[in-house]
Amino acid sequence: MASKEKRTQPITVAGEVKMTYFERLHPWCIIKLLPNCQRIVVARFRRRRDADDHFRVLQRFVKEFTFVIVFDIPPKPTLPKE
């Protein structure tokens, strides 16, 4: 499990956060909302249907937290200003 966590950590290059290959292949995320506008990615999925199914299970069994589904797309590359 630790190796999976390492793959999902964002990569910072020249001060800009890049998505990992795993994150690009799994754009559908379930986010757990926390106080003070914080959030945690609970799981990532390739298909929306898989995310919806997992979301329903979380809603049923973990009622004390709020979860949302988001489509996490990679940021557009920015060109350096001249």
Backbone as XML, in Angstrom:
<?xml version="1.0"?>
<chain id="A" units="angstrom">
  <residue number="1" name="MET">
    <atom name="N" x="0.815" y="-1.187" z="0.000"/>
    <atom name="CA" x="0.000" y="0.000" z="0.000"/>
    <atom name="C" x="0.858" y="1.250" z="0.000"/>
  </residue>
  <residue number="2" name="ALA">
    <atom name="N" x="1.999" y="1.212" z="0.630"/>
    <atom name="CA" x="2.863" y="2.387" z="0.676"/>
    <atom name="C" x="3.335" y="2.769" z="-0.721"/>
  </residue>
  <residue number="3" name="SER">
    <atom name="N" x="3.588" y="1.780" z="-1.581"/>
    <atom name="CA" x="4.038" y="2.103" z="-2.935"/>
    <atom name="C" x="2.946" y="2.822" z="-3.717"/>
  </residue>
  <residue number="4" name="LYS">
    <atom name="N" x="1.676" y="2.462" z="-3.473"/>
    <atom name="CA" x="0.573" y="3.135" z="-4.150"/>
    <atom name="C" x="0.482" y="4.586" z="-3.700"/>
  </residue>
  <residue number="5" name="GLU">
    <atom name="N" x="0.699" y="4.839" z="-2.408"/>
    <atom name="CA" x="0.669" y="6.208" z="-1.896"/>
    <atom name="C" x="1.784" y="7.037" z="-2.515"/>
  </residue>
  <residue number="6" name="LYS">
    <atom name="N" x="2.932" y="6.446" z="-2.731"/>
    <atom name="CA" x="4.038" y="7.178" z="-3.350"/>
    <atom name="C" x="3.692" y="7.567" z="-4.782"/>
  </residue>
  <residue number="7" name="ARG">
    <atom name="N" x="2.992" y="6.692" z="-5.512"/>
    <atom name="CA" x="2.644" y="6.997" z="-6.899"/>
    <atom name="C" x="1.662" y="8.151" z="-7.004"/>
  </residue>
  <residue number="8" name="THR">
    <atom name="N" x="0.821" y="8.318" z="-5.989"/>
    <atom name="CA" x="-0.209" y="9.338" z="-6.075"/>
    <atom name="C" x="0.240" y="10.692" z="-5.540"/>
  </residue>
  <residue number="9" name="GLN">
    <atom name="N" x="1.460" y="10.793" z="-5.036"/>
    <atom name="CA" x="1.944" y="12.077" z="-4.549"/>
    <atom name="C" x="2.262" y="12.979" z="-5.736"/>
  </residue>
  <residue number="10" name="PRO">
    <atom name="N" x="1.829" y="14.260" z="-5.680"/>
    <atom name="CA" x="2.108" y="15.157" z="-6.795"/>
    <atom name="C" x="3.597" y="15.453" z="-6.912"/>
  </residue>
  <residue number="11" name="ILE">
    <atom name="N" x="4.023" y="15.720" z="-8.117"/>
    <atom name="CA" x="5.417" y="16.030" z="-8.403"/>
    <atom name="C" x="5.537" y="17.532" z="-8.617"/>
  </residue>
  <residue number="12" name="THR">
    <atom name="N" x="6.508" y="18.152" z="-7.969"/>
    <atom name="CA" x="6.721" y="19.585" z="-8.134"/>
    <atom name="C" x="7.950" y="19.793" z="-9.006"/>
  </residue>
  <residue number="13" name="VAL">
    <atom name="N" x="7.767" y="20.502" z="-10.115"/>
    <atom name="CA" x="8.866" y="20.811" z="-11.025"/>
    <atom name="C" x="8.887" y="22.320" z="-11.216"/>
  </residue>
  <residue number="14" name="ALA">
    <atom name="N" x="9.999" y="22.937" z="-10.858"/>
    <atom name="CA" x="10.169" y="24.387" z="-10.989"/>
    <atom name="C" x="9.031" y="25.146" z="-10.300"/>
  </residue>
  <residue number="15" name="GLY">
    <atom name="N" x="8.638" y="24.686" z="-9.123"/>
    <atom name="CA" x="7.601" y="25.355" z="-8.355"/>
    <atom name="C" x="6.183" y="25.094" z="-8.832"/>
  </residue>
  <residue number="16" name="GLU">
    <atom name="N" x="6.007" y="24.274" z="-9.864"/>
    <atom name="CA" x="4.681" y="23.975" z="-10.404"/>
    <atom name="C" x="4.346" y="22.514" z="-10.124"/>
  </residue>
  <residue number="17" name="VAL">
    <atom name="N" x="3.128" y="22.260" z="-9.639"/>
    <atom name="CA" x="2.707" y="20.896" z="-9.302"/>
    <atom name="C" x="2.266" y="20.175" z="-10.565"/>
  </residue>
  <residue number="18" name="LYS">
    <atom name="N" x="2.815" y="18.994" z="-10.792"/>
    <atom name="CA" x="2.468" y="18.159" z="-11.943"/>
    <atom name="C" x="1.703" y="16.937" z="-11.460"/>
  </residue>
  <residue number="19" name="MET">
    <atom name="N" x="0.798" y="16.431" z="-12.300"/>
    <atom name="CA" x="0.067" y="15.212" z="-11.971"/>
    <atom name="C" x="0.931" y="13.996" z="-12.327"/>
  </residue>
  <residue number="20" name="THR">
    <atom name="N" x="0.833" y="12.961" z="-11.501"/>
    <atom name="CA" x="1.553" y="11.732" z="-11.796"/>
    <atom name="C" x="0.820" y="10.967" z="-12.901"/>
  </residue>
  <residue number="21" name="TYR">
    <atom name="N" x="1.486" y="9.966" z="-13.443"/>
    <atom name="CA" x="0.883" y="9.147" z="-14.490"/>
    <atom name="C" x="-0.374" y="8.455" z="-13.972"/>
  </residue>
  <residue number="22" name="PHE">
    <atom name="N" x="-0.315" y="7.942" z="-12.749"/>
    <atom name="CA" x="-1.468" y="7.286" z="-12.131"/>
    <atom name="C" x="-2.644" y="8.255" z="-12.032"/>
  </residue>
  <residue number="23" name="GLU">
    <atom name="N" x="-2.383" y="9.497" z="-11.616"/>
    <atom name="CA" x="-3.446" y="10.494" z="-11.486"/>
    <atom name="C" x="-4.061" y="10.834" z="-12.832"/>
  </residue>
  <residue number="24" name="ARG">
    <atom name="N" x="-3.247" y="10.897" z="-13.865"/>
    <atom name="CA" x="-3.786" y="11.200" z="-15.196"/>
    <atom name="C" x="-4.654" y="10.063" z="-15.720"/>
  </residue>
  <residue number="25" name="LEU">
    <atom name="N" x="-4.343" y="8.823" z="-15.340"/>
    <atom name="CA" x="-5.146" y="7.679" z="-15.782"/>
    <atom name="C" x="-6.424" y="7.520" z="-14.969"/>
  </residue>
  <residue number="26" name="HIS">
    <atom name="N" x="-6.482" y="8.133" z="-13.801"/>
    <atom name="CA" x="-7.629" y="8.007" z="-12.899"/>
    <atom name="C" x="-8.141" y="9.405" z="-12.537"/>
  </residue>
  <residue number="27" name="PRO">
    <atom name="N" x="-8.840" y="10.072" z="-13.453"/>
    <atom name="CA" x="-9.234" y="11.467" z="-13.208"/>
    <atom name="C" x="-10.424" y="11.650" z="-12.263"/>
  </residue>
  <residue number="28" name="TRP">
    <atom name="N" x="-11.247" y="10.627" z="-12.070"/>
    <atom name="CA" x="-12.417" y="10.767" z="-11.191"/>
    <atom name="C" x="-11.985" y="10.530" z="-9.753"/>
  </residue>
  <residue number="29" name="CYS">
    <atom name="N" x="-12.238" y="11.517" z="-8.875"/>
    <atom name="CA" x="-11.804" y="11.445" z="-7.482"/>
    <atom name="C" x="-12.984" y="11.560" z="-6.541"/>
  </residue>
  <residue number="30" name="ILE">
    <atom name="N" x="-12.876" y="10.866" z="-5.427"/>
    <atom name="CA" x="-13.790" y="11.090" z="-4.310"/>
    <atom name="C" x="-12.999" y="11.877" z="-3.283"/>
  </residue>
  <residue number="31" name="ILE">
    <atom name="N" x="-13.545" y="13.024" z="-2.906"/>
    <atom name="CA" x="-12.892" y="13.936" z="-1.976"/>
    <atom name="C" x="-13.657" y="13.936" z="-0.661"/>
  </residue>
  <residue number="32" name="LYS">
    <atom name="N" x="-12.926" y="13.834" z="0.451"/>
    <atom name="CA" x="-13.534" y="13.984" z="1.781"/>
    <atom name="C" x="-13.320" y="15.421" z="2.214"/>
  </residue>
  <residue number="33" name="LEU">
    <atom name="N" x="-14.417" y="16.136" z="2.470"/>
    <atom name="CA" x="-14.340" y="17.532" z="2.875"/>
    <atom name="C" x="-14.082" y="17.626" z="4.371"/>
  </residue>
  <residue number="34" name="LEU">
    <atom name="N" x="-13.112" y="18.476" z="4.739"/>
    <atom name="CA" x="-12.726" y="18.676" z="6.122"/>
    <atom name="C" x="-12.970" y="20.126" z="6.523"/>
  </residue>
  <residue number="35" name="PRO">
    <atom name="N" x="-12.912" y="20.434" z="7.807"/>
    <atom name="CA" x="-13.084" y="21.830" z="8.231"/>
    <atom name="C" x="-11.977" y="22.729" z="7.687"/>
  </residue>
  <residue number="36" name="ASN">
    <atom name="N" x="-12.226" y="24.031" z="7.694"/>
    <atom name="CA" x="-11.267" y="25.049" z="7.244"/>
    <atom name="C" x="-10.887" y="24.884" z="5.781"/>
  </residue>
  <residue number="37" name="CYS">
    <atom name="N" x="-11.832" y="24.518" z="4.950"/>
    <atom name="CA" x="-11.636" y="24.384" z="3.495"/>
    <atom name="C" x="-10.535" y="23.397" z="3.123"/>
  </residue>
  <residue number="38" name="GLN">
    <atom name="N" x="-10.306" y="22.394" z="3.943"/>
    <atom name="CA" x="-9.324" y="21.370" z="3.631"/>
    <atom name="C" x="-10.036" y="20.185" z="3.014"/>
  </residue>
  <residue number="39" name="ARG">
    <atom name="N" x="-9.267" y="19.348" z="2.309"/>
    <atom name="CA" x="-9.846" y="18.183" z="1.659"/>
    <atom name="C" x="-8.793" y="17.085" z="1.536"/>
  </residue>
  <residue number="40" name="ILE">
    <atom name="N" x="-9.287" y="15.858" z="1.407"/>
    <atom name="CA" x="-8.418" y="14.689" z="1.221"/>
    <atom name="C" x="-8.982" y="13.864" z="0.075"/>
  </residue>
  <residue number="41" name="VAL">
    <atom name="N" x="-8.101" y="13.429" z="-0.830"/>
    <atom name="CA" x="-8.518" y="12.516" z="-1.893"/>
    <atom name="C" x="-8.601" y="11.120" z="-1.283"/>
  </residue>
  <residue number="42" name="VAL">
    <atom name="N" x="-9.812" y="10.569" z="-1.271"/>
    <atom name="CA" x="-10.052" y="9.257" z="-0.679"/>
    <atom name="C" x="-9.708" y="8.154" z="-1.678"/>
  </residue>
  <residue number="43" name="ALA">
    <atom name="N" x="-10.131" y="8.333" z="-2.934"/>
    <atom name="CA" x="-9.899" y="7.309" z="-3.957"/>
    <atom name="C" x="-9.935" y="7.953" z="-5.339"/>
  </residue>
  <residue number="44" name="ARG">
    <atom name="N" x="-9.284" y="7.291" z="-6.296"/>
    <atom name="CA" x="-9.273" y="7.751" z="-7.684"/>
    <atom name="C" x="-9.762" y="6.607" z="-8.568"/>
  </residue>
  <residue number="45" name="PHE">
    <atom name="N" x="-10.488" y="6.983" z="-9.643"/>
    <atom name="CA" x="-11.081" y="5.974" z="-10.530"/>
    <atom name="C" x="-10.925" y="6.387" z="-11.981"/>
  </residue>
  <residue number="46" name="ARG">
    <atom name="N" x="-10.901" y="5.408" z="-12.866"/>
    <atom name="CA" x="-10.855" y="5.680" z="-14.302"/>
    <atom name="C" x="-12.221" y="6.056" z="-14.847"/>
  </residue>
  <residue number="47" name="ARG">
    <atom name="N" x="-13.274" y="5.464" z="-14.292"/>
    <atom name="CA" x="-14.627" y="5.680" z="-14.815"/>
    <atom name="C" x="-15.527" y="6.321" z="-13.769"/>
  </residue>
  <residue number="48" name="ARG">
    <atom name="N" x="-16.422" y="7.197" z="-14.229"/>
    <atom name="CA" x="-17.363" y="7.880" z="-13.343"/>
    <atom name="C" x="-18.270" y="6.873" z="-12.638"/>
  </residue>
  <residue number="49" name="ARG">
    <atom name="N" x="-18.677" y="5.851" z="-13.337"/>
    <atom name="CA" x="-19.563" y="4.836" z="-12.755"/>
    <atom name="C" x="-18.924" y="4.176" z="-11.533"/>
  </residue>
  <residue number="50" name="ASP">
    <atom name="N" x="-17.633" y="3.867" z="-11.619"/>
    <atom name="CA" x="-16.928" y="3.275" z="-10.479"/>
    <atom name="C" x="-16.888" y="4.244" z="-9.298"/>
  </residue>
  <residue number="51" name="ALA">
    <atom name="N" x="-16.650" y="5.518" z="-9.587"/>
    <atom name="CA" x="-16.632" y="6.536" z="-8.536"/>
    <atom name="C" x="-18.011" y="6.670" z="-7.893"/>
  </residue>
  <residue number="52" name="ASP">
    <atom name="N" x="-19.064" y="6.656" z="-8.700"/>
    <atom name="CA" x="-20.423" y="6.750" z="-8.172"/>
    <atom name="C" x="-20.754" y="5.582" z="-7.244"/>
  </residue>
  <residue number="53" name="ASP">
    <atom name="N" x="-20.371" y="4.376" z="-7.649"/>
    <atom name="CA" x="-20.639" y="3.186" z="-6.832"/>
    <atom name="C" x="-19.924" y="3.275" z="-5.485"/>
  </residue>
  <residue number="54" name="HIS">
    <atom name="N" x="-18.660" y="3.654" z="-5.515"/>
    <atom name="CA" x="-17.885" y="3.777" z="-4.284"/>
    <atom name="C" x="-18.446" y="4.906" z="-3.410"/>
  </residue>
  <residue number="55" name="PHE">
    <atom name="N" x="-18.869" y="5.997" z="-4.044"/>
    <atom name="CA" x="-19.452" y="7.142" z="-3.350"/>
    <atom name="C" x="-20.710" y="6.729" z="-2.575"/>
  </residue>
  <residue number="56" name="ARG">
    <atom name="N" x="-21.565" y="5.932" z="-3.209"/>
    <atom name="CA" x="-22.785" y="5.478" z="-2.538"/>
    <atom name="C" x="-22.470" y="4.619" z="-1.310"/>
  </residue>
  <residue number="57" name="VAL">
    <atom name="N" x="-21.450" y="3.781" z="-1.410"/>
    <atom name="CA" x="-21.051" y="2.962" z="-0.270"/>
    <atom name="C" x="-20.546" y="3.850" z="0.861"/>
  </residue>
  <residue number="58" name="LEU">
    <atom name="N" x="-19.729" y="4.846" z="0.528"/>
    <atom name="CA" x="-19.221" y="5.753" z="1.559"/>
    <atom name="C" x="-20.352" y="6.522" z="2.228"/>
  </residue>
  <residue number="59" name="GLN">
    <atom name="N" x="-21.301" y="7.000" z="1.446"/>
    <atom name="CA" x="-22.428" y="7.732" z="2.019"/>
    <atom name="C" x="-23.239" y="6.857" z="2.977"/>
  </residue>
  <residue number="60" name="ARG">
    <atom name="N" x="-23.370" y="5.597" z="2.656"/>
    <atom name="CA" x="-24.164" y="4.697" z="3.480"/>
    <atom name="C" x="-23.460" y="4.344" z="4.793"/>
  </residue>
  <residue number="61" name="PHE">
    <atom name="N" x="-22.148" y="4.102" z="4.738"/>
    <atom name="CA" x="-21.436" y="3.601" z="5.911"/>
    <atom name="C" x="-20.650" y="4.650" z="6.688"/>
  </residue>
  <residue number="62" name="VAL">
    <atom name="N" x="-20.336" y="5.785" z="6.081"/>
    <atom name="CA" x="-19.570" y="6.830" z="6.767"/>
    <atom name="C" x="-20.408" y="8.107" z="6.747"/>
  </residue>
  <residue number="63" name="LYS">
    <atom name="N" x="-21.316" y="8.208" z="7.678"/>
    <atom name="CA" x="-22.268" y="9.325" z="7.665"/>
    <atom name="C" x="-21.733" y="10.583" z="8.329"/>
  </residue>
  <residue number="64" name="GLU">
    <atom name="N" x="-20.639" y="10.494" z="9.076"/>
    <atom name="CA" x="-20.142" y="11.663" z="9.790"/>
    <atom name="C" x="-19.286" y="12.599" z="8.931"/>
  </residue>
  <residue number="65" name="PHE">
    <atom name="N" x="-18.961" y="12.213" z="7.701"/>
    <atom name="CA" x="-18.169" y="13.049" z="6.806"/>
    <atom name="C" x="-18.941" y="13.337" z="5.523"/>
  </residue>
  <residue number="66" name="THR">
    <atom name="N" x="-18.553" y="14.409" z="4.847"/>
    <atom name="CA" x="-19.149" y="14.769" z="3.563"/>
    <atom name="C" x="-18.158" y="14.415" z="2.462"/>
  </residue>
  <residue number="67" name="PHE">
    <atom name="N" x="-18.650" y="13.741" z="1.429"/>
    <atom name="CA" x="-17.823" y="13.352" z="0.289"/>
    <atom name="C" x="-18.397" y="13.961" z="-0.978"/>
  </residue>
  <residue number="68" name="VAL">
    <atom name="N" x="-17.527" y="14.261" z="-1.938"/>
    <atom name="CA" x="-17.953" y="14.755" z="-3.246"/>
    <atom name="C" x="-17.128" y="14.057" z="-4.321"/>
  </residue>
  <residue number="69" name="ILE">
    <atom name="N" x="-17.695" y="13.985" z="-5.521"/>
    <atom name="CA" x="-16.983" y="13.428" z="-6.676"/>
    <atom name="C" x="-16.544" y="14.586" z="-7.558"/>
  </residue>
  <residue number="70" name="VAL">
    <atom name="N" x="-15.288" y="14.573" z="-7.967"/>
    <atom name="CA" x="-14.766" y="15.621" z="-8.856"/>
    <atom name="C" x="-14.003" y="14.970" z="-10.006"/>
  </residue>
  <residue number="71" name="PHE">
    <atom name="N" x="-13.960" y="15.691" z="-11.120"/>
    <atom name="CA" x="-13.146" y="15.277" z="-12.267"/>
    <atom name="C" x="-11.890" y="16.128" z="-12.222"/>
  </residue>
  <residue number="72" name="ASP">
    <atom name="N" x="-10.773" y="15.518" z="-11.902"/>
    <atom name="CA" x="-9.505" y="16.211" z="-11.695"/>
    <atom name="C" x="-8.681" y="16.142" z="-12.975"/>
  </residue>
  <residue number="73" name="ILE">
    <atom name="N" x="-8.698" y="17.205" z="-13.742"/>
    <atom name="CA" x="-7.954" y="17.224" z="-15.001"/>
    <atom name="C" x="-6.573" y="17.832" z="-14.775"/>
  </residue>
  <residue number="74" name="PRO">
    <atom name="N" x="-5.603" y="17.458" z="-15.591"/>
    <atom name="CA" x="-4.266" y="18.031" z="-15.424"/>
    <atom name="C" x="-4.271" y="19.516" z="-15.775"/>
  </residue>
  <residue number="75" name="PRO">
    <atom name="N" x="-3.456" y="20.300" z="-15.082"/>
    <atom name="CA" x="-3.404" y="21.728" z="-15.400"/>
    <atom name="C" x="-2.797" y="21.961" z="-16.782"/>
  </residue>
  <residue number="76" name="LYS">
    <atom name="N" x="-3.250" y="23.031" z="-17.423"/>
    <atom name="CA" x="-2.686" y="23.368" z="-18.730"/>
    <atom name="C" x="-1.260" y="23.863" z="-18.554"/>
  </residue>
  <residue number="77" name="PRO">
    <atom name="N" x="-0.364" y="23.465" z="-19.450"/>
    <atom name="CA" x="0.999" y="23.963" z="-19.334"/>
    <atom name="C" x="1.038" y="25.474" z="-19.575"/>
  </residue>
  <residue number="78" name="THR">
    <atom name="N" x="1.839" y="26.150" z="-18.795"/>
    <atom name="CA" x="1.971" y="27.586" z="-18.957"/>
    <atom name="C" x="3.277" y="27.911" z="-19.634"/>
  </residue>
  <residue number="79" name="LEU">
    <atom name="N" x="3.235" y="28.870" z="-20.509"/>
    <atom name="CA" x="4.436" y="29.310" z="-21.190"/>
    <atom name="C" x="5.138" y="30.358" z="-20.354"/>
  </residue>
  <residue number="80" name="PRO">
    <atom name="N" x="6.467" y="30.343" z="-20.340"/>
    <atom name="CA" x="7.185" y="31.363" z="-19.567"/>
    <atom name="C" x="6.960" y="32.750" z="-20.182"/>
  </residue>
  <residue number="81" name="LYS">
    <atom name="N" x="6.811" y="33.747" z="-19.317"/>
    <atom name="CA" x="6.613" y="35.114" z="-19.786"/>
    <atom name="C" x="7.957" y="35.706" z="-20.187"/>
  </residue>
  <residue number="82" name="GLU">
    <atom name="N" x="7.924" y="36.442" z="-21.275"/>
    <atom name="CA" x="9.179" y="37.036" z="-21.761"/>
    <atom name="C" x="9.235" y="38.497" z="-21.422"/>
  </residue>
</chain>
